[in-house]
Amino acid sequence: MHVLLLKGWHLNALQRPAALHFCFTAQHVDVVPGLIADVKAALALLAKDPGGLGAQGSAPLYGSAGVSPDWGLIGEFLVAYQDAVLAP
């Protein structure tokens, strides 16, 4: 995932099972071939060194909200996370 992020792709990591979430619209038609090529390249790197890429990436957040007793804290975290990810 980190390799894709460095190439400018912002995908959603899922867990249990580990996966990437893709959402496409008609506006994405032109970039799909580049995404496919970059995913193949990332998978080739992962096949060479399965443990190497994970240390540089980020952990999926799905499911973490269900274990917190403080829903206000979850909201604050999500706002801070979006600010960090979407900052120019």
Backbone as CSV, one residue per row, in Angstrom:
resi,resn,N_x,N_y,N_z,CA_x,CA_y,CA_z,C_x,C_y,C_z
1,MET,0.831,-1.200,0.000,0.000,0.000,0.000,0.869,1.255,0.000
2,HIS,1.966,1.221,0.743,2.848,2.381,0.823,3.390,2.744,-0.561
3,VAL,3.740,1.736,-1.350,4.260,1.981,-2.696,3.210,2.709,-3.532
4,LEU,1.970,2.307,-3.415,0.894,2.962,-4.167,0.678,4.390,-3.683
5,LEU,0.788,4.605,-2.405,0.644,5.956,-1.862,1.735,6.877,-2.409
6,LEU,2.948,6.363,-2.495,4.045,7.160,-3.045,3.816,7.513,-4.513
7,LYS,3.038,6.706,-5.206,2.731,6.975,-6.607,1.489,7.844,-6.760
8,GLY,0.900,8.265,-5.639,-0.234,9.179,-5.691,-1.595,8.533,-5.562
9,TRP,-1.648,7.228,-5.332,-2.942,6.546,-5.166,-3.340,6.579,-3.699
10,HIS,-4.580,6.886,-3.442,-5.116,6.906,-2.074,-6.245,5.887,-2.008
11,LEU,-5.897,4.692,-1.540,-6.849,3.584,-1.474,-7.204,3.295,-0.030
12,ASN,-8.323,2.630,0.177,-8.745,2.259,1.515,-8.277,0.849,1.815
13,ALA,-7.497,0.700,2.888,-7.062,-0.617,3.329,-8.153,-1.229,4.203
14,LEU,-8.418,-2.490,3.971,-9.401,-3.225,4.759,-8.681,-4.338,5.516
15,GLN,-9.329,-4.857,6.533,-8.748,-5.975,7.286,-9.794,-7.055,7.478
16,ARG,-9.289,-8.259,7.699,-10.125,-9.447,7.975,-11.198,-9.673,6.923
17,PRO,-10.822,-10.039,5.736,-9.476,-10.316,5.229,-8.814,-9.038,4.731
18,ALA,-7.499,-9.084,4.674,-6.741,-7.936,4.176,-7.114,-7.684,2.722
19,ALA,-7.405,-6.440,2.389,-7.841,-6.107,1.030,-7.685,-4.614,0.801
20,LEU,-7.846,-4.216,-0.448,-7.916,-2.802,-0.804,-9.302,-2.526,-1.353
21,HIS,-9.861,-1.382,-1.004,-11.188,-0.991,-1.469,-11.028,-0.008,-2.617
22,PHE,-11.691,-0.285,-3.722,-11.653,0.588,-4.889,-13.060,1.106,-5.160
23,CYS,-13.169,2.356,-5.518,-14.435,2.939,-5.939,-14.172,3.723,-7.213
24,PHE,-14.825,3.319,-8.295,-14.596,3.954,-9.587,-15.856,4.643,-10.074
25,THR,-15.649,5.757,-10.779,-16.728,6.449,-11.467,-16.284,6.656,-12.910
26,ALA,-17.133,7.218,-13.710,-16.787,7.477,-15.110,-15.564,8.388,-15.227
27,GLN,-15.311,9.212,-14.223,-14.164,10.123,-14.239,-12.827,9.389,-14.129
28,HIS,-12.859,8.122,-13.719,-11.635,7.362,-13.498,-11.191,6.537,-14.708
29,VAL,-11.965,6.510,-15.758,-11.687,5.629,-16.897,-10.249,5.786,-17.394
30,ASP,-9.781,6.987,-17.513,-8.451,7.221,-18.075,-7.299,6.799,-17.161
31,VAL,-7.545,6.723,-15.853,-6.454,6.395,-14.934,-6.392,4.923,-14.552
32,VAL,-7.406,4.148,-14.908,-7.443,2.738,-14.518,-6.239,1.959,-15.049
33,PRO,-5.824,2.117,-16.305,-4.644,1.367,-16.759,-3.386,1.664,-15.932
34,GLY,-3.194,2.907,-15.531,-2.053,3.256,-14.689,-2.154,2.629,-13.313
35,LEU,-3.361,2.607,-12.753,-3.569,1.972,-11.452,-3.258,0.486,-11.532
36,ILE,-3.733,-0.174,-12.567,-3.476,-1.610,-12.730,-1.974,-1.869,-12.819
37,ALA,-1.265,-1.068,-13.595,0.181,-1.237,-13.724,0.876,-1.019,-12.376
38,ASP,0.457,-0.011,-11.623,1.075,0.271,-10.326,0.758,-0.813,-9.302
39,VAL,-0.454,-1.354,-9.323,-0.801,-2.447,-8.415,0.045,-3.679,-8.750
40,LYS,0.198,-3.987,-10.033,1.038,-5.130,-10.427,2.481,-4.933,-9.961
41,ALA,3.003,-3.727,-10.109,4.370,-3.443,-9.672,4.497,-3.595,-8.148
42,ALA,3.503,-3.102,-7.407,3.519,-3.228,-5.949,3.440,-4.685,-5.528
43,LEU,2.622,-5.480,-6.228,2.526,-6.900,-5.913,3.829,-7.626,-6.204
44,ALA,4.526,-7.238,-7.258,5.821,-7.846,-7.567,6.829,-7.538,-6.460
45,LEU,6.838,-6.299,-5.961,7.723,-5.952,-4.844,7.360,-6.738,-3.592
46,LEU,6.085,-6.870,-3.337,5.619,-7.613,-2.170,5.996,-9.083,-2.264
47,ALA,5.932,-9.656,-3.459,6.301,-11.064,-3.656,7.786,-11.276,-3.370
48,LYS,8.619,-10.285,-3.688,10.060,-10.396,-3.440,10.394,-10.267,-1.960
49,ASP,9.653,-9.419,-1.252,9.936,-9.149,0.163,8.623,-8.958,0.911
50,PRO,7.938,-10.069,1.262,6.603,-9.961,1.876,6.544,-9.135,3.155
51,GLY,7.599,-9.083,3.925,7.572,-8.328,5.174,8.074,-6.908,5.053
52,GLY,8.725,-6.580,3.959,9.383,-5.288,3.832,8.454,-4.122,3.638
53,LEU,7.391,-4.289,2.877,6.511,-3.160,2.578,5.582,-2.813,3.721
54,GLY,5.171,-3.784,4.495,4.221,-3.525,5.571,4.769,-2.608,6.644
55,ALA,6.068,-2.646,6.851,6.673,-1.813,7.887,6.599,-0.334,7.534
56,GLN,6.405,-0.018,6.265,6.371,1.376,5.844,4.963,1.895,5.660
57,GLY,3.975,1.034,5.728,2.604,1.430,5.435,1.856,1.869,6.672
58,SER,0.543,1.895,6.553,-0.297,2.282,7.678,-1.298,1.170,7.949
59,ALA,-1.749,1.087,9.169,-2.675,0.043,9.564,-4.095,0.429,9.189
60,PRO,-4.923,-0.545,8.809,-6.329,-0.254,8.532,-7.043,0.220,9.794
61,LEU,-7.985,1.111,9.618,-8.712,1.662,10.761,-10.100,1.073,10.922
62,TYR,-10.593,0.364,9.906,-11.936,-0.182,9.996,-12.053,-1.107,11.200
63,GLY,-13.114,-0.972,11.939,-13.347,-1.822,13.093,-12.834,-1.228,14.382
64,SER,-11.934,-0.279,14.326,-11.366,0.279,15.553,-12.370,1.149,16.296
65,ALA,-13.329,1.712,15.580,-14.313,2.569,16.243,-15.217,1.777,17.170
66,GLY,-15.424,0.515,16.880,-16.324,-0.298,17.691,-15.778,-0.676,19.047
67,VAL,-14.485,-0.479,19.272,-13.895,-0.878,20.547,-13.669,0.305,21.492
68,SER,-13.966,1.495,21.056,-13.747,2.661,21.904,-15.022,3.025,22.658
69,PRO,-14.910,3.260,23.962,-16.089,3.671,24.719,-16.431,5.151,24.526
70,ASP,-15.536,5.920,23.908,-15.727,7.355,23.760,-15.923,7.715,22.290
71,TRP,-17.191,7.859,21.859,-17.488,8.159,20.462,-17.016,9.556,20.067
72,GLY,-16.954,10.491,20.998,-16.433,11.824,20.711,-14.967,11.765,20.315
73,LEU,-14.212,10.897,20.987,-12.806,10.718,20.675,-12.638,10.169,19.262
74,ILE,-13.502,9.250,18.859,-13.450,8.685,17.509,-13.668,9.798,16.478
75,GLY,-14.636,10.670,16.722,-14.902,11.775,15.812,-13.708,12.709,15.689
76,GLU,-13.094,13.035,16.824,-11.916,13.899,16.801,-10.769,13.243,16.035
77,PHE,-10.585,11.960,16.257,-9.523,11.237,15.564,-9.758,11.241,14.055
78,LEU,-10.987,10.980,13.643,-11.282,10.923,12.215,-11.081,12.284,11.541
79,VAL,-11.441,13.357,12.214,-11.214,14.689,11.659,-9.711,14.951,11.534
80,ALA,-8.940,14.620,12.568,-7.490,14.824,12.515,-6.847,13.969,11.421
81,TYR,-7.326,12.740,11.283,-6.806,11.846,10.246,-7.077,12.401,8.854
82,GLN,-8.290,12.843,8.602,-8.632,13.418,7.303,-7.822,14.673,7.034
83,ASP,-7.625,15.501,8.054,-6.809,16.711,7.887,-5.390,16.344,7.467
84,ALA,-4.840,15.299,8.089,-3.474,14.882,7.760,-3.391,14.276,6.360
85,VAL,-4.353,13.471,5.997,-4.314,12.778,4.711,-4.604,13.731,3.559
86,LEU,-5.519,14.645,3.759,-5.958,15.510,2.670,-5.270,16.868,2.646
87,ALA,-4.341,17.084,3.566,-3.644,18.379,3.613,-2.845,18.582,2.332
88,PRO,-2.853,19.801,1.811,-2.098,20.064,0.573,-0.601,19.976,0.751
